[in-house]
């Protein structure tokens, strides 16, 4: 039997009791680490979702610009009047530039997002180090 007066508790505990406590504490630790990883990944997934929405919005605006460009070509060919064609073309070019900028911003944000759960990995490394020290008897 091992005296637990060193840890500040009263009485003595057997080795099986100590292993039972260790197992229970390890299970609780693993549950907490799992919850931390889920929370961290959920937050990162939410941010990636917002950035992806920006990318989709940029794509839709660029598509509207493409449709306006097509309309400019049709109007220009139909009327052969420079004013209609030129005004529609300018609108189409502005819409395409805005869409291109939105797409570029969305892509750069998605590429810069780090999906690694750093906090969870760091605590797992710390837990492994603590267990190693405990196993070696400090």
MODELLER restraints for C-alpha pairs under 7 A, 6 or more apart:
rsr = mdl.restraints
at = mdl.atoms
rsr.add(forms.Gaussian(group=physical.xy_distance, feature=features.Distance(at['CA:1:A'], at['CA:12:A']), mean=6.53, stdev=0.5))
rsr.add(forms.Gaussian(group=physical.xy_distance, feature=features.Distance(at['CA:1:A'], at['CA:13:A']), mean=6.01, stdev=0.5))
rsr.add(forms.Gaussian(group=physical.xy_distance, feature=features.Distance(at['CA:1:A'], at['CA:14:A']), mean=4.76, stdev=0.5))
rsr.add(forms.Gaussian(group=physical.xy_distance, feature=features.Distance(at['CA:1:A'], at['CA:15:A']), mean=6.53, stdev=0.5))
rsr.add(forms.Gaussian(group=physical.xy_distance, feature=features.Distance(at['CA:2:A'], at['CA:12:A']), mean=5.78, stdev=0.5))
rsr.add(forms.Gaussian(group=physical.xy_distance, feature=features.Distance(at['CA:2:A'], at['CA:13:A']), mean=5.64, stdev=0.5))
rsr.add(forms.Gaussian(group=physical.xy_distance, feature=features.Distance(at['CA:2:A'], at['CA:14:A']), mean=6.07, stdev=0.5))
rsr.add(forms.Gaussian(group=physical.xy_distance, feature=features.Distance(at['CA:3:A'], at['CA:11:A']), mean=6.69, stdev=0.5))
rsr.add(forms.Gaussian(group=physical.xy_distance, feature=features.Distance(at['CA:3:A'], at['CA:12:A']), mean=4.59, stdev=0.5))
rsr.add(forms.Gaussian(group=physical.xy_distance, feature=features.Distance(at['CA:3:A'], at['CA:13:A']), mean=6.49, stdev=0.5))
rsr.add(forms.Gaussian(group=physical.xy_distance, feature=features.Distance(at['CA:4:A'], at['CA:10:A']), mean=6.40, stdev=0.5))
rsr.add(forms.Gaussian(group=physical.xy_distance, feature=features.Distance(at['CA:4:A'], at['CA:11:A']), mean=6.24, stdev=0.5))
rsr.add(forms.Gaussian(group=physical.xy_distance, feature=features.Distance(at['CA:4:A'], at['CA:12:A']), mean=5.46, stdev=0.5))
rsr.add(forms.Gaussian(group=physical.xy_distance, feature=features.Distance(at['CA:4:A'], at['CA:13:A']), mean=6.66, stdev=0.5))
rsr.add(forms.Gaussian(group=physical.xy_distance, feature=features.Distance(at['CA:5:A'], at['CA:11:A']), mean=6.97, stdev=0.5))
rsr.add(forms.Gaussian(group=physical.xy_distance, feature=features.Distance(at['CA:33:A'], at['CA:120:A']), mean=6.61, stdev=0.5))
rsr.add(forms.Gaussian(group=physical.xy_distance, feature=features.Distance(at['CA:36:A'], at['CA:120:A']), mean=6.33, stdev=0.5))
rsr.add(forms.Gaussian(group=physical.xy_distance, feature=features.Distance(at['CA:37:A'], at['CA:117:A']), mean=6.51, stdev=0.5))
rsr.add(forms.Gaussian(group=physical.xy_distance, feature=features.Distance(at['CA:37:A'], at['CA:120:A']), mean=5.54, stdev=0.5))
rsr.add(forms.Gaussian(group=physical.xy_distance, feature=features.Distance(at['CA:40:A'], at['CA:117:A']), mean=6.18, stdev=0.5))
rsr.add(forms.Gaussian(group=physical.xy_distance, feature=features.Distance(at['CA:41:A'], at['CA:117:A']), mean=6.38, stdev=0.5))
rsr.add(forms.Gaussian(group=physical.xy_distance, feature=features.Distance(at['CA:44:A'], at['CA:115:A']), mean=6.35, stdev=0.5))
rsr.add(forms.Gaussian(group=physical.xy_distance, feature=features.Distance(at['CA:48:A'], at['CA:110:A']), mean=6.51, stdev=0.5))
rsr.add(forms.Gaussian(group=physical.xy_distance, feature=features.Distance(at['CA:51:A'], at['CA:106:A']), mean=5.64, stdev=0.5))
rsr.add(forms.Gaussian(group=physical.xy_distance, feature=features.Distance(at['CA:51:A'], at['CA:109:A']), mean=6.49, stdev=0.5))
rsr.add(forms.Gaussian(group=physical.xy_distance, feature=features.Distance(at['CA:51:A'], at['CA:110:A']), mean=6.28, stdev=0.5))
rsr.add(forms.Gaussian(group=physical.xy_distance, feature=features.Distance(at['CA:52:A'], at['CA:106:A']), mean=6.57, stdev=0.5))
rsr.add(forms.Gaussian(group=physical.xy_distance, feature=features.Distance(at['CA:54:A'], at['CA:102:A']), mean=6.86, stdev=0.5))
rsr.add(forms.Gaussian(group=physical.xy_distance, feature=features.Distance(at['CA:54:A'], at['CA:106:A']), mean=5.51, stdev=0.5))
rsr.add(forms.Gaussian(group=physical.xy_distance, feature=features.Distance(at['CA:55:A'], at['CA:102:A']), mean=6.60, stdev=0.5))
rsr.add(forms.Gaussian(group=physical.xy_distance, feature=features.Distance(at['CA:55:A'], at['CA:103:A']), mean=5.04, stdev=0.5))
rsr.add(forms.Gaussian(group=physical.xy_distance, feature=features.Distance(at['CA:55:A'], at['CA:106:A']), mean=4.62, stdev=0.5))
rsr.add(forms.Gaussian(group=physical.xy_distance, feature=features.Distance(at['CA:55:A'], at['CA:107:A']), mean=6.72, stdev=0.5))
rsr.add(forms.Gaussian(group=physical.xy_distance, feature=features.Distance(at['CA:58:A'], at['CA:99:A']), mean=4.65, stdev=0.5))
rsr.add(forms.Gaussian(group=physical.xy_distance, feature=features.Distance(at['CA:58:A'], at['CA:100:A']), mean=6.68, stdev=0.5))
rsr.add(forms.Gaussian(group=physical.xy_distance, feature=features.Distance(at['CA:58:A'], at['CA:102:A']), mean=4.54, stdev=0.5))
rsr.add(forms.Gaussian(group=physical.xy_distance, feature=features.Distance(at['CA:58:A'], at['CA:103:A']), mean=4.70, stdev=0.5))
rsr.add(forms.Gaussian(group=physical.xy_distance, feature=features.Distance(at['CA:59:A'], at['CA:99:A']), mean=6.32, stdev=0.5))
rsr.add(forms.Gaussian(group=physical.xy_distance, feature=features.Distance(at['CA:59:A'], at['CA:103:A']), mean=6.34, stdev=0.5))
rsr.add(forms.Gaussian(group=physical.xy_distance, feature=features.Distance(at['CA:61:A'], at['CA:95:A']), mean=6.71, stdev=0.5))
rsr.add(forms.Gaussian(group=physical.xy_distance, feature=features.Distance(at['CA:61:A'], at['CA:99:A']), mean=4.82, stdev=0.5))
rsr.add(forms.Gaussian(group=physical.xy_distance, feature=features.Distance(at['CA:62:A'], at['CA:95:A']), mean=6.58, stdev=0.5))
rsr.add(forms.Gaussian(group=physical.xy_distance, feature=features.Distance(at['CA:62:A'], at['CA:96:A']), mean=5.01, stdev=0.5))
rsr.add(forms.Gaussian(group=physical.xy_distance, feature=features.Distance(at['CA:62:A'], at['CA:99:A']), mean=4.25, stdev=0.5))
rsr.add(forms.Gaussian(group=physical.xy_distance, feature=features.Distance(at['CA:62:A'], at['CA:100:A']), mean=6.43, stdev=0.5))
rsr.add(forms.Gaussian(group=physical.xy_distance, feature=features.Distance(at['CA:65:A'], at['CA:92:A']), mean=4.88, stdev=0.5))
rsr.add(forms.Gaussian(group=physical.xy_distance, feature=features.Distance(at['CA:65:A'], at['CA:93:A']), mean=6.90, stdev=0.5))
rsr.add(forms.Gaussian(group=physical.xy_distance, feature=features.Distance(at['CA:65:A'], at['CA:95:A']), mean=4.77, stdev=0.5))
rsr.add(forms.Gaussian(group=physical.xy_distance, feature=features.Distance(at['CA:65:A'], at['CA:96:A']), mean=4.78, stdev=0.5))
rsr.add(forms.Gaussian(group=physical.xy_distance, feature=features.Distance(at['CA:66:A'], at['CA:92:A']), mean=6.90, stdev=0.5))
rsr.add(forms.Gaussian(group=physical.xy_distance, feature=features.Distance(at['CA:66:A'], at['CA:96:A']), mean=6.95, stdev=0.5))
rsr.add(forms.Gaussian(group=physical.xy_distance, feature=features.Distance(at['CA:68:A'], at['CA:88:A']), mean=6.99, stdev=0.5))
rsr.add(forms.Gaussian(group=physical.xy_distance, feature=features.Distance(at['CA:68:A'], at['CA:92:A']), mean=4.95, stdev=0.5))
rsr.add(forms.Gaussian(group=physical.xy_distance, feature=features.Distance(at['CA:69:A'], at['CA:89:A']), mean=5.98, stdev=0.5))
rsr.add(forms.Gaussian(group=physical.xy_distance, feature=features.Distance(at['CA:69:A'], at['CA:92:A']), mean=4.96, stdev=0.5))
rsr.add(forms.Gaussian(group=physical.xy_distance, feature=features.Distance(at['CA:72:A'], at['CA:85:A']), mean=5.37, stdev=0.5))
rsr.add(forms.Gaussian(group=physical.xy_distance, feature=features.Distance(at['CA:72:A'], at['CA:88:A']), mean=4.93, stdev=0.5))
rsr.add(forms.Gaussian(group=physical.xy_distance, feature=features.Distance(at['CA:72:A'], at['CA:89:A']), mean=5.38, stdev=0.5))
rsr.add(forms.Gaussian(group=physical.xy_distance, feature=features.Distance(at['CA:73:A'], at['CA:85:A']), mean=6.95, stdev=0.5))
rsr.add(forms.Gaussian(group=physical.xy_distance, feature=features.Distance(at['CA:75:A'], at['CA:84:A']), mean=6.85, stdev=0.5))
rsr.add(forms.Gaussian(group=physical.xy_distance, feature=features.Distance(at['CA:75:A'], at['CA:85:A']), mean=5.97, stdev=0.5))
rsr.add(forms.Gaussian(group=physical.xy_distance, feature=features.Distance(at['CA:76:A'], at['CA:84:A']), mean=6.64, stdev=0.5))
rsr.add(forms.Gaussian(group=physical.xy_distance, feature=features.Distance(at['CA:76:A'], at['CA:85:A']), mean=4.39, stdev=0.5))
